[in-house]
Amino acid sequence: MGFDNPWAFLFIFALIPILNAVRRSELRTKDVLQSLKNKLPPRRFFVCRYLFITLFVSSLVIVGSNPYIEPNGTGDFVFLADTSRSMQARHSCAEPTFLDRSKEVMRDVLAGVPEGRFGVVAFDRLAFPITQMTYDHTYLKEAINNALTIGMTFQATRTDLANALTVVARKKQDLPQLYGNVRYVILLSDGYLDDSGWRENLSQATRQMQRANIRVLVVGIGNPTATPIYRTGTDGECHGDVIEIEGEIVSIPLRSDILSFVASETRGEYFEERKVTDLIRFIRSEGLADVPADGVVFGQDQRNYVGRIFLIPATIALLLFLFL
C-alpha cells in the first residue's frame, strides 16, 4: 500500500489534545457524580470512549493520506492500428467508421487491463509509433482519440500489413529497452489487402514475429457484408455519396481469412469485434505476469484508491462515541 499524502499522518498528534479533553471530561463527570452521590460508570465506559475517539481520528488521518493499492501483475502490449483508407468504410454517414470502431475496442482494452503498459503503432502503407510505451492511459486515450486518422501517409490505400508486423518485430529486437517485454500485439484491422501474394508476404512477416517471440491477437473490424466508403471533406465531415471507381462502388469486405492466418501463424488468437470481453479475458489470463523484483513505476491509472473504505469505521466510531 502507498500513500499520496504521507504527511497527513502528522495529524495523528491531534489525538493528544483530544484525548486530554476527553480525560478532563471524565474527571469532571466523576466529580459531579460523586458530589451528587450517584453511582459512577464502570471503567470500561471511559475506556470505550478513548477507543472510539482514537479510531475516529485515526481513520480520518488515513483517509487524508489518500492510500492506494497497486497491482501485483503487469504486461507490455502494442496496439497495431490499421489507418488505411479502407478503415473509413461504413454503411451510412450516421454510423461510425471502421477506425472509430477500432478506437472503441482500444479504449475498452485499456479500461479492462488498467495494469498494462501499452503503446500504439499506426500503419497503412508505412508503419510508425504514435505513442511511447507507457502506463499513462489518459495520455493513450487522448492519442487514440485525436492522433489516429485515416490516411496518415501518402498512398494510404496500399495497405502493407506484412511491413507493419515486420516493423514491430524489428523494434523489439533493436530497442529492447523499450519493447523488450512485448509478447503480444493487438492488431485491429479489416484485413483488406492486395490479394496477390498476401500469403507469402505475411508468412515472412509472421516468421519474424515468431523469432521475436511475439503473438498477435487479432480483432477483425468490419461487417458481415461488404461495406462502402463515403466521401469526406477536408473537415472530416461525411458528404453522403460513396466512392466509385469506373462506375463501381468501392466496398470493403472483412477479410477474416487473412486475419485468422496472421493469428494462427504467430500462435495468437482471432477475436470478433463484438467479443472484446473475450480478448480482455485472454490478456488478463495469458498476458499478465508478476511485477518484476526491481519493481515498476506505475502511474495514477494503475492505482486503486481505498481511502473511502476508512470512512466506514470513522462513522461507526463517531456514532458510538456520541451514543456513550
Secondary structure as UniProt FT lines:
FT   STRAND          2..3
FT   HELIX           6..14
FT   HELIX           15..35
FT   TURN            36..37
FT   HELIX           43..64
FT   STRAND          67..69
FT   STRAND          73..82
FT   HELIX           85..88
FT   TURN            93..94
FT   HELIX           98..112
FT   TURN            114..115
FT   STRAND          116..123
FT   STRAND          127..129
FT   HELIX           137..147
FT   TURN            154..157
FT   HELIX           161..174
FT   HELIX           176..179
FT   TURN            180..181
FT   STRAND          182..189
FT   TURN            196..197
FT   HELIX           198..211
FT   TURN            212..213
FT   STRAND          215..220
FT   STRAND          227..232
FT   TURN            234..235
FT   STRAND          238..242
FT   STRAND          244..245
FT   TURN            246..247
FT   STRAND          248..249
FT   STRAND          251..252
FT   HELIX           256..265
FT   TURN            266..267
FT   STRAND          269..272
FT   HELIX           273..275
FT   HELIX           276..282
FT   HELIX           283..287
FT   STRAND          289..290
FT   TURN            293..294
FT   HELIX           300..302
FT   STRAND          304..305
FT   HELIX           307..310
FT   HELIX           311..323
//
